[in-house]
Amino acid sequence: MNDLRERFIETNGITLHVMEAGPSDGPMVMFLHGFPEFWYAWEKQIEYFSKRGYLVVAPDQRGYNLSDKPEGIAPYRIEEPAKDALGIIEHYGRDRIFLVGHDWGASVSWWFSMNYPERLNRLVIMNVPHPVVFGKHLFGNQKQMERSWYVFYFQIPGAVETFAAANEYQWPLDLLVSTSKPGTFPPEKLEKYREAFKQPGAFTSMVNWYRAALQAPPDRLTDYKVRVPVLVLWGVRDVAIVPEQADESMAFCTDGKLVKFEDSSHWIEHEEADRINPMIEDFFK
């Protein structure tokens, strides 16, 4: 990736590490990663969209890699990273942007679209259902509860941090490899992830997103409809989420389109970049 520029942006009381590429006056698209990734998750999208005239912005979300890691659980309530995203948009002086999210980044993006719809042109969601749908399944669908075992395990103070740190964070690296198509995370890419995991306080902060979801849930909204045009991209072989939640999520979208990838896993932005990048570009146009 050439043309990459690094920034540190102050927003919402913290400093976020942000990578950008492409012309500074191009239409802005922001990519929000999830667990256990960082800005580098979007390398294939950064290159593709910056070459096509977009200003591409990919932050390390709070708690990850080189961004600030506020202590405690409350700073990781979903409202806070949504406010971070708003602050980044303000920093760039934009009225509206295109927003793309995967995993926790998709959760933030759903939330952002319901709270700040006037700031979005279009929204792309990858492999995370609408929050109402996920909440219903997490506590009412045995199959989903079994797949979400780790969400409950992550609640134990200190347990996952100790387990993850063993052997230089080999467990979360193995997790990426075992839940994706062969070759998705080659050794040189995994080393970049290992470096991000080893940042002081990072793994606790990353896991605190899960703790906040159960221990400090967001305030209730009066309306959970998404009125921004939405493209939902879904790898059906996601080991963490039952696929019917993708279909159920569309009921919350006034203008939504769902595209499923039957042979893809949760890590769709890596595995299907050649297919989804042009699809997203067409959607933006």
C-alpha positions as CSV (number, residue, x, y, z in Angstrom):
1,M,0.0,0.0,0.0
2,N,1.5,3.3,-1.0
3,D,0.1,6.8,-0.4
4,L,-0.7,5.8,3.2
5,R,-0.7,8.7,5.7
6,E,-0.8,8.4,9.4
7,R,-2.7,10.8,11.7
8,F,-3.6,11.0,15.4
9,I,-7.0,12.6,15.8
10,E,-8.4,13.9,19.1
11,T,-12.1,13.2,19.5
12,N,-14.6,12.5,22.3
13,G,-11.9,12.9,24.9
14,I,-9.4,10.5,23.5
15,T,-6.8,10.3,20.7
16,L,-7.4,7.9,17.9
17,H,-4.7,6.5,15.5
18,V,-6.0,6.9,11.9
19,M,-4.6,5.8,8.6
20,E,-5.8,7.6,5.4
21,A,-5.1,7.3,1.7
22,G,-6.4,8.9,-1.5
23,P,-7.1,12.5,-2.5
24,S,-8.0,14.8,0.5
25,D,-10.8,16.3,-1.5
26,G,-12.3,13.0,-2.7
27,P,-15.6,11.7,-1.3
28,M,-14.9,10.2,2.2
29,V,-15.4,6.6,3.1
30,M,-14.6,5.4,6.6
31,F,-13.9,1.8,7.4
32,L,-14.5,0.5,11.0
33,H,-12.8,-2.8,12.0
34,G,-13.9,-5.3,14.6
35,F,-12.4,-7.8,17.0
36,P,-9.5,-8.7,17.1
37,E,-8.4,-6.6,14.2
38,F,-7.1,-3.0,13.7
39,W,-6.9,-0.6,10.7
40,Y,-4.9,-3.1,8.7
41,A,-7.9,-5.3,8.3
42,W,-8.9,-3.0,5.4
43,E,-5.7,-3.1,3.4
44,K,-7.4,-4.4,0.3
45,Q,-10.2,-1.8,0.6
46,I,-7.8,1.1,1.3
47,E,-5.9,0.4,-1.8
48,Y,-8.9,-0.2,-4.0
49,F,-10.9,2.9,-3.0
50,S,-8.0,5.3,-2.7
51,K,-7.0,4.5,-6.3
52,R,-10.6,5.3,-7.4
53,G,-10.5,8.8,-6.0
54,Y,-12.0,8.3,-2.5
55,L,-10.5,9.7,0.7
56,V,-10.2,6.5,2.6
57,V,-10.1,6.8,6.4
58,A,-9.4,3.7,8.6
59,P,-9.0,4.3,12.3
60,D,-7.9,1.9,15.0
61,Q,-11.0,2.0,17.1
62,R,-10.7,2.9,20.8
63,G,-8.8,0.3,22.8
64,Y,-7.0,-1.1,19.7
65,N,-3.5,-1.0,18.5
66,L,-2.2,2.6,18.7
67,S,-5.4,4.4,19.7
68,D,-6.1,5.4,23.3
69,K,-7.2,2.7,25.7
70,P,-9.4,4.3,28.4
71,E,-9.6,2.2,31.5
72,G,-12.8,0.4,32.7
73,I,-15.8,-1.0,30.9
74,A,-18.1,2.1,30.5
75,P,-15.8,3.8,27.9
76,Y,-16.6,0.8,25.6
77,R,-20.3,1.2,25.5
78,I,-21.4,1.3,21.9
79,E,-22.4,5.0,22.0
80,E,-18.7,6.0,22.7
81,P,-17.1,4.5,19.5
82,A,-20.1,6.0,17.6
83,K,-19.2,9.4,19.0
84,D,-15.6,8.7,18.0
85,A,-16.7,8.2,14.4
86,L,-18.7,11.4,14.5
87,G,-15.6,13.2,15.8
88,I,-13.5,11.9,12.9
89,I,-16.1,13.1,10.4
90,E,-16.0,16.5,12.1
91,H,-12.2,16.5,12.0
92,Y,-12.2,16.1,8.2
93,G,-14.9,18.8,7.9
94,R,-17.4,16.6,6.1
95,D,-21.2,16.8,6.3
96,R,-21.8,13.3,5.1
97,I,-19.6,10.2,4.4
98,F,-19.9,6.6,3.2
99,L,-19.5,4.2,6.2
100,V,-18.4,0.6,6.1
101,G,-18.2,-1.7,9.2
102,H,-17.3,-5.3,9.9
103,D,-17.8,-7.2,13.2
104,W,-17.8,-4.7,16.1
105,G,-17.2,-2.0,13.5
106,A,-20.5,-3.1,11.9
107,S,-22.2,-2.8,15.4
108,V,-20.9,0.8,15.7
109,S,-22.1,1.5,12.1
110,W,-25.6,0.2,12.8
111,W,-25.7,2.4,15.9
112,F,-24.3,5.4,14.1
113,S,-26.9,5.1,11.3
114,M,-29.7,5.2,13.8
115,N,-28.3,8.1,15.8
116,Y,-26.7,10.3,13.1
117,P,-28.4,9.3,9.8
118,E,-27.9,12.9,8.5
119,R,-24.2,12.3,8.4
120,L,-24.3,9.3,6.1
121,N,-24.7,8.9,2.3
122,R,-24.7,5.1,2.4
123,L,-23.9,2.3,4.8
124,V,-22.2,-1.1,4.3
125,I,-22.5,-3.7,7.0
126,M,-20.5,-7.0,7.1
127,N,-21.4,-10.0,9.1
128,V,-23.1,-8.5,12.1
129,P,-26.9,-8.4,12.5
130,H,-29.0,-5.4,13.5
131,P,-28.6,-4.9,17.3
132,V,-32.2,-5.8,18.0
133,V,-31.9,-9.0,16.1
134,F,-28.7,-10.0,17.7
135,G,-30.0,-9.2,21.2
136,K,-33.0,-11.4,20.6
137,H,-30.9,-14.4,19.4
138,L,-28.1,-14.0,21.9
139,F,-30.5,-14.7,24.8
140,G,-33.3,-16.6,23.0
141,N,-31.7,-18.9,20.4
142,Q,-29.8,-21.9,21.8
143,K,-27.8,-22.3,18.6
144,Q,-26.7,-18.7,18.8
145,M,-25.9,-18.9,22.5
146,E,-23.7,-21.9,21.8
147,R,-21.9,-20.0,19.1
148,S,-21.5,-17.0,21.4
149,W,-19.9,-19.0,24.2
150,Y,-16.9,-16.6,24.1
151,V,-19.0,-13.5,24.7
152,F,-19.9,-15.0,28.2
153,Y,-16.3,-16.3,28.8
154,F,-15.0,-12.8,28.0
155,Q,-17.0,-11.4,31.0
156,I,-14.6,-13.1,33.5
157,P,-12.2,-10.4,34.8
158,G,-8.7,-11.0,33.6
159,A,-9.3,-14.6,32.3
160,V,-9.1,-14.0,28.6
161,E,-6.3,-11.6,28.9
162,T,-4.1,-14.1,30.6
163,F,-5.1,-16.9,28.3
164,A,-4.6,-14.8,25.1
165,A,-1.2,-13.5,26.2
166,A,0.3,-16.9,26.5
167,N,2.9,-17.8,23.8
168,E,3.0,-14.2,22.5
169,Y,-0.7,-14.1,21.7
170,Q,-0.8,-17.3,19.8
171,W,-4.4,-18.1,20.7
172,P,-6.0,-15.1,19.0
173,L,-3.8,-15.6,16.0
174,D,-4.8,-19.3,15.8
175,L,-8.4,-18.1,16.1
176,L,-8.1,-16.0,13.0
177,V,-6.5,-18.9,11.0
178,S,-9.0,-21.6,12.2
179,T,-12.1,-19.5,11.4
180,S,-11.1,-18.4,8.0
181,K,-10.4,-19.9,4.5
182,P,-6.8,-21.3,4.2
183,G,-4.4,-18.6,3.3
184,T,-6.5,-15.7,4.4
185,F,-4.1,-14.7,7.2
186,P,-0.6,-15.5,6.0
187,P,2.3,-15.5,8.5
188,E,3.5,-12.0,7.7
189,K,0.0,-10.6,8.2
190,L,-0.3,-12.5,11.5
191,E,2.9,-10.8,12.8
192,K,1.3,-7.4,12.3
193,Y,-1.7,-8.6,14.4
194,R,0.6,-9.9,17.1
195,E,2.3,-6.5,17.3
196,A,-1.1,-4.8,17.7
197,F,-2.2,-7.3,20.5
198,K,1.1,-6.6,22.4
199,Q,0.4,-2.9,22.7
200,P,0.2,-2.1,26.5
201,G,-3.4,-2.6,27.7
202,A,-4.7,-3.4,24.3
203,F,-6.2,-6.9,24.9
204,T,-8.1,-5.8,28.0
205,S,-9.5,-2.9,26.2
206,M,-10.5,-5.0,23.2
207,V,-12.3,-7.5,25.4
208,N,-14.0,-4.6,27.3
209,W,-16.1,-4.0,24.3
210,Y,-17.8,-7.4,25.0
211,R,-18.0,-6.6,28.7
212,A,-19.7,-3.3,28.1
213,A,-22.2,-5.0,25.7
214,L,-23.6,-7.1,28.6
215,Q,-22.7,-5.1,31.7
216,A,-23.3,-1.5,30.4
217,P,-25.8,-1.8,27.5
218,P,-26.7,1.3,25.5
219,D,-29.6,3.5,26.3
220,R,-32.8,2.4,24.6
221,L,-33.7,4.2,21.4
222,T,-37.3,5.3,20.5
223,D,-36.7,4.0,16.9
224,Y,-34.5,1.2,15.6
225,K,-35.2,1.8,11.9
226,V,-32.3,2.4,9.6
227,R,-33.3,5.0,7.0
228,V,-30.0,5.3,5.2
229,P,-29.5,3.0,2.2
230,V,-27.8,-0.1,3.4
231,L,-25.9,-2.9,1.7
232,V,-25.4,-6.0,4.0
233,L,-22.7,-8.4,2.9
234,W,-22.7,-11.8,4.7
235,G,-20.3,-14.7,4.7
236,V,-22.6,-17.6,5.5
237,R,-19.9,-19.9,7.0
238,D,-19.5,-17.5,9.9
239,V,-18.7,-19.7,13.0
240,A,-19.9,-17.1,15.4
241,I,-23.3,-15.9,14.1
242,V,-26.3,-18.0,12.8
243,P,-27.0,-16.8,9.2
244,E,-30.8,-16.3,9.5
245,Q,-30.0,-13.1,11.5
246,A,-28.9,-11.5,8.3
247,D,-32.4,-11.9,6.8
248,E,-34.1,-10.8,10.0
249,S,-32.0,-7.6,10.0
250,M,-33.4,-6.4,6.7
251,A,-36.8,-5.8,8.3
252,F,-35.2,-2.9,10.1
253,C,-33.9,-1.3,6.9
254,T,-36.2,1.0,4.9
255,D,-33.8,0.7,1.9
256,G,-31.7,-2.4,2.3
257,K,-30.1,-5.0,0.1
258,L,-28.6,-8.3,1.4
259,V,-25.9,-10.3,-0.5
260,K,-24.8,-13.6,0.9
261,F,-21.5,-15.4,0.1
262,E,-22.2,-19.1,0.7
263,D,-18.6,-20.2,0.8
264,S,-17.2,-17.3,2.9
265,S,-16.5,-17.1,6.6
266,H,-16.8,-14.2,9.0
267,W,-13.7,-12.6,7.5
268,I,-15.4,-11.5,4.3
269,E,-13.4,-8.3,3.7
270,H,-10.3,-10.4,3.4
271,E,-11.6,-13.4,1.6
272,E,-14.0,-11.7,-0.9
273,A,-12.2,-8.4,-1.6
274,D,-12.2,-9.0,-5.3
275,R,-15.9,-9.4,-5.3
276,I,-17.1,-7.0,-2.7
277,N,-15.0,-4.0,-3.5
278,P,-16.6,-3.4,-6.9
279,M,-20.0,-4.2,-5.4
280,I,-19.5,-1.5,-2.7
281,E,-18.2,0.9,-5.3
282,D,-21.4,0.4,-7.4
283,F,-23.5,0.8,-4.3
284,F,-21.8,4.1,-3.5
285,K,-22.4,5.4,-7.0
